[in-house]
Amino acid sequence: MELEWFRPAAFFGSVIYALLGVVVFWLSFIVIDKLTPYNLWQELVEKQNMALGLVVAAMSLGISLIVAAAIHG
């Protein structure tokens, strides 16, 4: 039984790609926040805009799928 995931190169490569994916997701969220005409955080947290929350959730899933596909492929 070989532990492929336990090799240091595979482990650190996975950690680096995970961090890179989080950074790309964070940067794309900031860009989308700047492109919208209102403050997303204020709308979501203070005004509890549920419709905007669903749009942001769909956008987050979309960006996450793109980042995952780019890293995997």
PyMOL Python script that loads the backbone (N, CA, C, O; Angstrom):
from pymol import cmd

cmd.read_pdbstr("""\
ATOM      1  N   MET A   1       0.855  -1.184   0.000  1.00  0.00           N
ATOM      2  CA  MET A   1       0.000   0.000   0.000  1.00  0.00           C
ATOM      3  C   MET A   1       0.893   1.237   0.000  1.00  0.00           C
ATOM      4  O   MET A   1       1.690   1.447   0.914  1.00  0.00           O
ATOM      5  N   GLU A   2       0.745   2.040  -1.032  1.00  0.00           N
ATOM      6  CA  GLU A   2       1.570   3.226  -1.150  1.00  0.00           C
ATOM      7  C   GLU A   2       0.758   4.467  -0.772  1.00  0.00           C
ATOM      8  O   GLU A   2      -0.378   4.644  -1.213  1.00  0.00           O
ATOM      9  N   LEU A   3       1.353   5.299   0.034  1.00  0.00           N
ATOM     10  CA  LEU A   3       0.685   6.522   0.456  1.00  0.00           C
ATOM     11  C   LEU A   3       1.122   7.672  -0.444  1.00  0.00           C
ATOM     12  O   LEU A   3       2.060   8.406  -0.134  1.00  0.00           O
ATOM     13  N   GLU A   4       0.425   7.808  -1.557  1.00  0.00           N
ATOM     14  CA  GLU A   4       0.783   8.828  -2.553  1.00  0.00           C
ATOM     15  C   GLU A   4       0.633  10.237  -1.999  1.00  0.00           C
ATOM     16  O   GLU A   4       1.454  11.105  -2.296  1.00  0.00           O
ATOM     17  N   TRP A   5      -0.396  10.478  -1.202  1.00  0.00           N
ATOM     18  CA  TRP A   5      -0.641  11.816  -0.684  1.00  0.00           C
ATOM     19  C   TRP A   5       0.337  12.195   0.415  1.00  0.00           C
ATOM     20  O   TRP A   5       0.431  13.367   0.779  1.00  0.00           O
ATOM     21  N   PHE A   6       1.056  11.237   0.942  1.00  0.00           N
ATOM     22  CA  PHE A   6       1.939  11.501   2.073  1.00  0.00           C
ATOM     23  C   PHE A   6       3.324  11.978   1.630  1.00  0.00           C
ATOM     24  O   PHE A   6       4.126  12.409   2.459  1.00  0.00           O
ATOM     25  N   ARG A   7       3.602  11.903   0.343  1.00  0.00           N
ATOM     26  CA  ARG A   7       4.890  12.386  -0.136  1.00  0.00           C
ATOM     27  C   ARG A   7       4.977  13.888   0.099  1.00  0.00           C
ATOM     28  O   ARG A   7       3.992  14.591  -0.127  1.00  0.00           O
ATOM     29  N   PRO A   8       6.121  14.406   0.544  1.00  0.00           N
ATOM     30  CA  PRO A   8       6.238  15.846   0.814  1.00  0.00           C
ATOM     31  C   PRO A   8       5.958  16.721  -0.402  1.00  0.00           C
ATOM     32  O   PRO A   8       5.331  17.771  -0.266  1.00  0.00           O
ATOM     33  N   ALA A   9       6.402  16.316  -1.574  1.00  0.00           N
ATOM     34  CA  ALA A   9       6.170  17.124  -2.775  1.00  0.00           C
ATOM     35  C   ALA A   9       4.672  17.224  -3.079  1.00  0.00           C
ATOM     36  O   ALA A   9       4.180  18.303  -3.410  1.00  0.00           O
ATOM     37  N   ALA A  10       3.953  16.120  -2.970  1.00  0.00           N
ATOM     38  CA  ALA A  10       2.512  16.130  -3.229  1.00  0.00           C
ATOM     39  C   ALA A  10       1.775  16.939  -2.167  1.00  0.00           C
ATOM     40  O   ALA A  10       0.854  17.693  -2.479  1.00  0.00           O
ATOM     41  N   PHE A  11       2.182  16.780  -0.924  1.00  0.00           N
ATOM     42  CA  PHE A  11       1.522  17.495   0.166  1.00  0.00           C
ATOM     43  C   PHE A  11       1.716  19.003   0.028  1.00  0.00           C
ATOM     44  O   PHE A  11       0.747  19.760   0.082  1.00  0.00           O
ATOM     45  N   PHE A  12       2.964  19.444  -0.149  1.00  0.00           N
ATOM     46  CA  PHE A  12       3.224  20.879  -0.242  1.00  0.00           C
ATOM     47  C   PHE A  12       2.672  21.471  -1.536  1.00  0.00           C
ATOM     48  O   PHE A  12       2.271  22.635  -1.565  1.00  0.00           O
ATOM     49  N   GLY A  13       2.650  20.692  -2.588  1.00  0.00           N
ATOM     50  CA  GLY A  13       2.021  21.150  -3.822  1.00  0.00           C
ATOM     51  C   GLY A  13       0.531  21.385  -3.627  1.00  0.00           C
ATOM     52  O   GLY A  13      -0.018  22.370  -4.122  1.00  0.00           O
ATOM     53  N   SER A  14      -0.117  20.491  -2.913  1.00  0.00           N
ATOM     54  CA  SER A  14      -1.551  20.654  -2.627  1.00  0.00           C
ATOM     55  C   SER A  14      -1.809  21.878  -1.772  1.00  0.00           C
ATOM     56  O   SER A  14      -2.765  22.615  -2.012  1.00  0.00           O
ATOM     57  N   VAL A  15      -0.967  22.099  -0.778  1.00  0.00           N
ATOM     58  CA  VAL A  15      -1.131  23.267   0.097  1.00  0.00           C
ATOM     59  C   VAL A  15      -0.936  24.555  -0.692  1.00  0.00           C
ATOM     60  O   VAL A  15      -1.697  25.508  -0.527  1.00  0.00           O
ATOM     61  N   ILE A  16       0.078  24.586  -1.546  1.00  0.00           N
ATOM     62  CA  ILE A  16       0.340  25.791  -2.341  1.00  0.00           C
ATOM     63  C   ILE A  16      -0.812  26.063  -3.302  1.00  0.00           C
ATOM     64  O   ILE A  16      -1.242  27.208  -3.435  1.00  0.00           O
ATOM     65  N   TYR A  17      -1.317  25.031  -3.975  1.00  0.00           N
ATOM     66  CA  TYR A  17      -2.442  25.225  -4.888  1.00  0.00           C
ATOM     67  C   TYR A  17      -3.706  25.651  -4.134  1.00  0.00           C
ATOM     68  O   TYR A  17      -4.484  26.458  -4.643  1.00  0.00           O
ATOM     69  N   ALA A  18      -3.913  25.125  -2.944  1.00  0.00           N
ATOM     70  CA  ALA A  18      -5.073  25.532  -2.150  1.00  0.00           C
ATOM     71  C   ALA A  18      -4.960  27.004  -1.763  1.00  0.00           C
ATOM     72  O   ALA A  18      -5.936  27.747  -1.866  1.00  0.00           O
ATOM     73  N   LEU A  19      -3.792  27.426  -1.324  1.00  0.00           N
ATOM     74  CA  LEU A  19      -3.594  28.832  -0.974  1.00  0.00           C
ATOM     75  C   LEU A  19      -3.730  29.734  -2.195  1.00  0.00           C
ATOM     76  O   LEU A  19      -4.311  30.815  -2.109  1.00  0.00           O
ATOM     77  N   LEU A  20      -3.199  29.295  -3.320  1.00  0.00           N
ATOM     78  CA  LEU A  20      -3.325  30.060  -4.555  1.00  0.00           C
ATOM     79  C   LEU A  20      -4.791  30.198  -4.960  1.00  0.00           C
ATOM     80  O   LEU A  20      -5.217  31.267  -5.397  1.00  0.00           O
ATOM     81  N   GLY A  21      -5.553  29.135  -4.818  1.00  0.00           N
ATOM     82  CA  GLY A  21      -6.980  29.184  -5.130  1.00  0.00           C
ATOM     83  C   GLY A  21      -7.734  30.143  -4.229  1.00  0.00           C
ATOM     84  O   GLY A  21      -8.609  30.871  -4.698  1.00  0.00           O
ATOM     85  N   VAL A  22      -7.411  30.157  -2.948  1.00  0.00           N
ATOM     86  CA  VAL A  22      -8.066  31.073  -2.012  1.00  0.00           C
ATOM     87  C   VAL A  22      -7.721  32.520  -2.353  1.00  0.00           C
ATOM     88  O   VAL A  22      -8.588  33.392  -2.305  1.00  0.00           O
ATOM     89  N   VAL A  23      -6.468  32.779  -2.695  1.00  0.00           N
ATOM     90  CA  VAL A  23      -6.049  34.138  -3.049  1.00  0.00           C
ATOM     91  C   VAL A  23      -6.750  34.615  -4.325  1.00  0.00           C
ATOM     92  O   VAL A  23      -7.221  35.750  -4.389  1.00  0.00           O
ATOM     93  N   VAL A  24      -6.816  33.754  -5.330  1.00  0.00           N
ATOM     94  CA  VAL A  24      -7.499  34.117  -6.570  1.00  0.00           C
ATOM     95  C   VAL A  24      -8.988  34.362  -6.307  1.00  0.00           C
ATOM     96  O   VAL A  24      -9.564  35.304  -6.850  1.00  0.00           O
ATOM     97  N   PHE A  25      -9.604  33.533  -5.490  1.00  0.00           N
ATOM     98  CA  PHE A  25     -11.010  33.731  -5.141  1.00  0.00           C
ATOM     99  C   PHE A  25     -11.202  35.049  -4.411  1.00  0.00           C
ATOM    100  O   PHE A  25     -12.138  35.790  -4.711  1.00  0.00           O
ATOM    101  N   TRP A  26     -10.338  35.349  -3.466  1.00  0.00           N
ATOM    102  CA  TRP A  26     -10.436  36.582  -2.680  1.00  0.00           C
ATOM    103  C   TRP A  26     -10.280  37.809  -3.585  1.00  0.00           C
ATOM    104  O   TRP A  26     -11.043  38.769  -3.469  1.00  0.00           O
ATOM    105  N   LEU A  27      -9.302  37.777  -4.476  1.00  0.00           N
ATOM    106  CA  LEU A  27      -9.082  38.902  -5.379  1.00  0.00           C
ATOM    107  C   LEU A  27     -10.266  39.097  -6.329  1.00  0.00           C
ATOM    108  O   LEU A  27     -10.666  40.232  -6.588  1.00  0.00           O
ATOM    109  N   SER A  28     -10.822  38.018  -6.842  1.00  0.00           N
ATOM    110  CA  SER A  28     -11.966  38.149  -7.744  1.00  0.00           C
ATOM    111  C   SER A  28     -13.190  38.664  -6.999  1.00  0.00           C
ATOM    112  O   SER A  28     -13.992  39.402  -7.572  1.00  0.00           O
ATOM    113  N   PHE A  29     -13.349  38.292  -5.742  1.00  0.00           N
ATOM    114  CA  PHE A  29     -14.466  38.810  -4.949  1.00  0.00           C
ATOM    115  C   PHE A  29     -14.303  40.312  -4.732  1.00  0.00           C
ATOM    116  O   PHE A  29     -15.284  41.054  -4.796  1.00  0.00           O
ATOM    117  N   ILE A  30     -13.081  40.767  -4.477  1.00  0.00           N
ATOM    118  CA  ILE A  30     -12.835  42.197  -4.290  1.00  0.00           C
ATOM    119  C   ILE A  30     -13.127  42.962  -5.584  1.00  0.00           C
ATOM    120  O   ILE A  30     -13.719  44.040  -5.551  1.00  0.00           O
ATOM    121  N   VAL A  31     -12.714  42.404  -6.716  1.00  0.00           N
ATOM    122  CA  VAL A  31     -12.986  43.063  -8.001  1.00  0.00           C
ATOM    123  C   VAL A  31     -14.486  43.170  -8.236  1.00  0.00           C
ATOM    124  O   VAL A  31     -14.971  44.223  -8.651  1.00  0.00           O
ATOM    125  N   ILE A  32     -15.216  42.112  -7.981  1.00  0.00           N
ATOM    126  CA  ILE A  32     -16.674  42.142  -8.173  1.00  0.00           C
ATOM    127  C   ILE A  32     -17.318  43.110  -7.194  1.00  0.00           C
ATOM    128  O   ILE A  32     -18.279  43.793  -7.548  1.00  0.00           O
ATOM    129  N   ASP A  33     -16.808  43.182  -5.973  1.00  0.00           N
ATOM    130  CA  ASP A  33     -17.327  44.135  -4.988  1.00  0.00           C
ATOM    131  C   ASP A  33     -17.118  45.568  -5.467  1.00  0.00           C
ATOM    132  O   ASP A  33     -17.988  46.418  -5.277  1.00  0.00           O
ATOM    133  N   LYS A  34     -15.970  45.841  -6.087  1.00  0.00           N
ATOM    134  CA  LYS A  34     -15.695  47.194  -6.591  1.00  0.00           C
ATOM    135  C   LYS A  34     -16.531  47.522  -7.829  1.00  0.00           C
ATOM    136  O   LYS A  34     -16.854  48.688  -8.059  1.00  0.00           O
ATOM    137  N   LEU A  35     -16.884  46.515  -8.628  1.00  0.00           N
ATOM    138  CA  LEU A  35     -17.667  46.752  -9.839  1.00  0.00           C
ATOM    139  C   LEU A  35     -19.149  46.996  -9.553  1.00  0.00           C
ATOM    140  O   LEU A  35     -19.834  47.615 -10.368  1.00  0.00           O
ATOM    141  N   THR A  36     -19.647  46.533  -8.438  1.00  0.00           N
ATOM    142  CA  THR A  36     -21.058  46.720  -8.113  1.00  0.00           C
ATOM    143  C   THR A  36     -21.289  48.143  -7.603  1.00  0.00           C
ATOM    144  O   THR A  36     -20.395  48.730  -6.993  1.00  0.00           O
ATOM    145  N   PRO A  37     -22.466  48.699  -7.845  1.00  0.00           N
ATOM    146  CA  PRO A  37     -22.717  50.093  -7.454  1.00  0.00           C
ATOM    147  C   PRO A  37     -22.986  50.298  -5.962  1.00  0.00           C
ATOM    148  O   PRO A  37     -23.197  51.434  -5.536  1.00  0.00           O
ATOM    149  N   TYR A  38     -22.984  49.251  -5.172  1.00  0.00           N
ATOM    150  CA  TYR A  38     -23.255  49.375  -3.740  1.00  0.00           C
ATOM    151  C   TYR A  38     -22.247  48.551  -2.971  1.00  0.00           C
ATOM    152  O   TYR A  38     -21.509  47.752  -3.547  1.00  0.00           O
ATOM    153  N   ASN A  39     -22.220  48.751  -1.668  1.00  0.00           N
ATOM    154  CA  ASN A  39     -21.293  48.039  -0.793  1.00  0.00           C
ATOM    155  C   ASN A  39     -21.888  46.676  -0.457  1.00  0.00           C
ATOM    156  O   ASN A  39     -22.885  46.591   0.260  1.00  0.00           O
ATOM    157  N   LEU A  40     -21.279  45.614  -0.973  1.00  0.00           N
ATOM    158  CA  LEU A  40     -21.826  44.268  -0.762  1.00  0.00           C
ATOM    159  C   LEU A  40     -21.899  43.908   0.717  1.00  0.00           C
ATOM    160  O   LEU A  40     -22.907  43.371   1.177  1.00  0.00           O
ATOM    161  N   TRP A  41     -20.838  44.201   1.462  1.00  0.00           N
ATOM    162  CA  TRP A  41     -20.805  43.812   2.869  1.00  0.00           C
ATOM    163  C   TRP A  41     -21.911  44.502   3.662  1.00  0.00           C
ATOM    164  O   TRP A  41     -22.565  43.871   4.492  1.00  0.00           O
ATOM    165  N   GLN A  42     -22.123  45.791   3.410  1.00  0.00           N
ATOM    166  CA  GLN A  42     -23.176  46.526   4.108  1.00  0.00           C
ATOM    167  C   GLN A  42     -24.552  45.971   3.748  1.00  0.00           C
ATOM    168  O   GLN A  42     -25.407  45.805   4.618  1.00  0.00           O
ATOM    169  N   GLU A  43     -24.760  45.687   2.472  1.00  0.00           N
ATOM    170  CA  GLU A  43     -26.049  45.139   2.046  1.00  0.00           C
ATOM    171  C   GLU A  43     -26.313  43.771   2.664  1.00  0.00           C
ATOM    172  O   GLU A  43     -27.436  43.475   3.073  1.00  0.00           O
ATOM    173  N   LEU A  44     -25.277  42.938   2.731  1.00  0.00           N
ATOM    174  CA  LEU A  44     -25.464  41.581   3.241  1.00  0.00           C
ATOM    175  C   LEU A  44     -25.605  41.545   4.755  1.00  0.00           C
ATOM    176  O   LEU A  44     -26.488  40.865   5.279  1.00  0.00           O
ATOM    177  N   VAL A  45     -24.750  42.263   5.459  1.00  0.00           N
ATOM    178  CA  VAL A  45     -24.703  42.148   6.914  1.00  0.00           C
ATOM    179  C   VAL A  45     -25.691  43.082   7.595  1.00  0.00           C
ATOM    180  O   VAL A  45     -26.473  42.650   8.442  1.00  0.00           O
ATOM    181  N   GLU A  46     -25.660  44.352   7.233  1.00  0.00           N
ATOM    182  CA  GLU A  46     -26.499  45.317   7.941  1.00  0.00           C
ATOM    183  C   GLU A  46     -27.951  45.299   7.479  1.00  0.00           C
ATOM    184  O   GLU A  46     -28.869  45.307   8.300  1.00  0.00           O
ATOM    185  N   LYS A  47     -28.156  45.276   6.170  1.00  0.00           N
ATOM    186  CA  LYS A  47     -29.516  45.302   5.635  1.00  0.00           C
ATOM    187  C   LYS A  47     -30.105  43.914   5.435  1.00  0.00           C
ATOM    188  O   LYS A  47     -31.302  43.783   5.178  1.00  0.00           O
ATOM    189  N   GLN A  48     -29.283  42.878   5.549  1.00  0.00           N
ATOM    190  CA  GLN A  48     -29.680  41.474   5.408  1.00  0.00           C
ATOM    191  C   GLN A  48     -30.474  41.232   4.122  1.00  0.00           C
ATOM    192  O   GLN A  48     -31.571  40.674   4.143  1.00  0.00           O
ATOM    193  N   ASN A  49     -29.897  41.660   3.022  1.00  0.00           N
ATOM    194  CA  ASN A  49     -30.498  41.516   1.704  1.00  0.00           C
ATOM    195  C   ASN A  49     -30.318  40.061   1.247  1.00  0.00           C
ATOM    196  O   ASN A  49     -29.242  39.677   0.788  1.00  0.00           O
ATOM    197  N   MET A  50     -31.373  39.262   1.378  1.00  0.00           N
ATOM    198  CA  MET A  50     -31.300  37.836   1.068  1.00  0.00           C
ATOM    199  C   MET A  50     -31.126  37.573  -0.430  1.00  0.00           C
ATOM    200  O   MET A  50     -30.414  36.647  -0.818  1.00  0.00           O
ATOM    201  N   ALA A  51     -31.771  38.382  -1.270  1.00  0.00           N
ATOM    202  CA  ALA A  51     -31.636  38.191  -2.715  1.00  0.00           C
ATOM    203  C   ALA A  51     -30.192  38.422  -3.146  1.00  0.00           C
ATOM    204  O   ALA A  51     -29.652  37.659  -3.947  1.00  0.00           O
ATOM    205  N   LEU A  52     -29.572  39.460  -2.624  1.00  0.00           N
ATOM    206  CA  LEU A  52     -28.174  39.720  -2.942  1.00  0.00           C
ATOM    207  C   LEU A  52     -27.283  38.621  -2.370  1.00  0.00           C
ATOM    208  O   LEU A  52     -26.267  38.267  -2.969  1.00  0.00           O
ATOM    209  N   GLY A  53     -27.660  38.087  -1.219  1.00  0.00           N
ATOM    210  CA  GLY A  53     -26.901  36.978  -0.635  1.00  0.00           C
ATOM    211  C   GLY A  53     -26.894  35.758  -1.550  1.00  0.00           C
ATOM    212  O   GLY A  53     -25.869  35.089  -1.683  1.00  0.00           O
ATOM    213  N   LEU A  54     -28.027  35.467  -2.177  1.00  0.00           N
ATOM    214  CA  LEU A  54     -28.090  34.340  -3.115  1.00  0.00           C
ATOM    215  C   LEU A  54     -27.246  34.609  -4.359  1.00  0.00           C
ATOM    216  O   LEU A  54     -26.599  33.702  -4.882  1.00  0.00           O
ATOM    217  N   VAL A  55     -27.254  35.849  -4.829  1.00  0.00           N
ATOM    218  CA  VAL A  55     -26.442  36.194  -5.996  1.00  0.00           C
ATOM    219  C   VAL A  55     -24.956  36.067  -5.660  1.00  0.00           C
ATOM    220  O   VAL A  55     -24.183  35.536  -6.457  1.00  0.00           O
ATOM    221  N   VAL A  56     -24.557  36.549  -4.487  1.00  0.00           N
ATOM    222  CA  VAL A  56     -23.156  36.454  -4.068  1.00  0.00           C
ATOM    223  C   VAL A  56     -22.762  34.990  -3.856  1.00  0.00           C
ATOM    224  O   VAL A  56     -21.638  34.603  -4.174  1.00  0.00           O
ATOM    225  N   ALA A  57     -23.671  34.181  -3.326  1.00  0.00           N
ATOM    226  CA  ALA A  57     -23.379  32.755  -3.148  1.00  0.00           C
ATOM    227  C   ALA A  57     -23.185  32.065  -4.496  1.00  0.00           C
ATOM    228  O   ALA A  57     -22.272  31.253  -4.650  1.00  0.00           O
ATOM    229  N   ALA A  58     -24.029  32.377  -5.465  1.00  0.00           N
ATOM    230  CA  ALA A  58     -23.881  31.791  -6.805  1.00  0.00           C
ATOM    231  C   ALA A  58     -22.577  32.254  -7.451  1.00  0.00           C
ATOM    232  O   ALA A  58     -21.889  31.467  -8.101  1.00  0.00           O
ATOM    233  N   MET A  59     -22.243  33.525  -7.272  1.00  0.00           N
ATOM    234  CA  MET A  59     -20.996  34.042  -7.810  1.00  0.00           C
ATOM    235  C   MET A  59     -19.803  33.363  -7.156  1.00  0.00           C
ATOM    236  O   MET A  59     -18.827  33.038  -7.832  1.00  0.00           O
ATOM    237  N   SER A  60     -19.872  33.149  -5.864  1.00  0.00           N
ATOM    238  CA  SER A  60     -18.784  32.485  -5.148  1.00  0.00           C
ATOM    239  C   SER A  60     -18.597  31.049  -5.627  1.00  0.00           C
ATOM    240  O   SER A  60     -17.468  30.596  -5.814  1.00  0.00           O
ATOM    241  N   LEU A  61     -19.688  30.343  -5.821  1.00  0.00           N
ATOM    242  CA  LEU A  61     -19.591  28.978  -6.338  1.00  0.00           C
ATOM    243  C   LEU A  61     -19.025  28.956  -7.753  1.00  0.00           C
ATOM    244  O   LEU A  61     -18.220  28.087  -8.086  1.00  0.00           O
ATOM    245  N   GLY A  62     -19.439  29.900  -8.579  1.00  0.00           N
ATOM    246  CA  GLY A  62     -18.934  29.974  -9.936  1.00  0.00           C
ATOM    247  C   GLY A  62     -17.439  30.233  -9.979  1.00  0.00           C
ATOM    248  O   GLY A  62     -16.709  29.567 -10.713  1.00  0.00           O
ATOM    249  N   ILE A  63     -16.983  31.194  -9.198  1.00  0.00           N
ATOM    250  CA  ILE A  63     -15.552  31.501  -9.147  1.00  0.00           C
ATOM    251  C   ILE A  63     -14.781  30.310  -8.594  1.00  0.00           C
ATOM    252  O   ILE A  63     -13.700  29.985  -9.087  1.00  0.00           O
ATOM    253  N   SER A  64     -15.326  29.664  -7.583  1.00  0.00           N
ATOM    254  CA  SER A  64     -14.654  28.502  -6.994  1.00  0.00           C
ATOM    255  C   SER A  64     -14.511  27.368  -8.010  1.00  0.00           C
ATOM    256  O   SER A  64     -13.470  26.713  -8.066  1.00  0.00           O
ATOM    257  N   LEU A  65     -15.544  27.137  -8.806  1.00  0.00           N
ATOM    258  CA  LEU A  65     -15.467  26.089  -9.840  1.00  0.00           C
ATOM    259  C   LEU A  65     -14.428  26.440 -10.907  1.00  0.00           C
ATOM    260  O   LEU A  65     -13.699  25.569 -11.381  1.00  0.00           O
ATOM    261  N   ILE A  66     -14.365  27.711 -11.279  1.00  0.00           N
ATOM    262  CA  ILE A  66     -13.375  28.129 -12.282  1.00  0.00           C
ATOM    263  C   ILE A  66     -11.963  27.948 -11.740  1.00  0.00           C
ATOM    264  O   ILE A  66     -11.087  27.436 -12.437  1.00  0.00           O
ATOM    265  N   VAL A  67     -11.743  28.367 -10.501  1.00  0.00           N
ATOM    266  CA  VAL A  67     -10.419  28.229  -9.888  1.00  0.00           C
ATOM    267  C   VAL A  67     -10.049  26.748  -9.753  1.00  0.00           C
ATOM    268  O   VAL A  67      -8.920  26.359 -10.053  1.00  0.00           O
ATOM    269  N   ALA A  68     -10.993  25.932  -9.305  1.00  0.00           N
ATOM    270  CA  ALA A  68     -10.711  24.500  -9.146  1.00  0.00           C
ATOM    271  C   ALA A  68     -10.395  23.845 -10.494  1.00  0.00           C
ATOM    272  O   ALA A  68      -9.492  23.013 -10.584  1.00  0.00           O
ATOM    273  N   ALA A  69     -11.130  24.215 -11.528  1.00  0.00           N
ATOM    274  CA  ALA A  69     -10.868  23.639 -12.855  1.00  0.00           C
ATOM    275  C   ALA A  69      -9.512  24.092 -13.390  1.00  0.00           C
ATOM    276  O   ALA A  69      -8.795  23.314 -14.019  1.00  0.00           O
ATOM    277  N   ALA A  70      -9.164  25.351 -13.137  1.00  0.00           N
ATOM    278  CA  ALA A  70      -7.867  25.850 -13.603  1.00  0.00           C
ATOM    279  C   ALA A  70      -6.714  25.171 -12.889  1.00  0.00           C
ATOM    280  O   ALA A  70      -5.686  24.887 -13.505  1.00  0.00           O
ATOM    281  N   ILE A  71      -6.867  24.909 -11.610  1.00  0.00           N
ATOM    282  CA  ILE A  71      -5.804  24.266 -10.845  1.00  0.00           C
ATOM    283  C   ILE A  71      -5.729  22.789 -11.191  1.00  0.00           C
ATOM    284  O   ILE A  71      -4.635  22.238 -11.306  1.00  0.00           O
ATOM    285  N   HIS A  72      -6.857  22.149 -11.356  1.00  0.00           N
ATOM    286  CA  HIS A  72      -6.884  20.707 -11.619  1.00  0.00           C
ATOM    287  C   HIS A  72      -6.414  20.381 -13.039  1.00  0.00           C
ATOM    288  O   HIS A  72      -5.706  19.399 -13.260  1.00  0.00           O
ATOM    289  N   GLY A  73      -6.814  21.207 -13.981  1.00  0.00           N
ATOM    290  CA  GLY A  73      -6.532  20.901 -15.373  1.00  0.00           C
ATOM    291  C   GLY A  73      -5.250  21.480 -15.787  1.00  0.00           C
ATOM    292  O   GLY A  73      -4.845  21.322 -16.939  1.00  0.00           O
TER     293      GLY A  73
END
""", "prot")
cmd.dss("prot")
cmd.show_as("cartoon", "prot")
cmd.util.cbc("prot")
cmd.orient("prot")
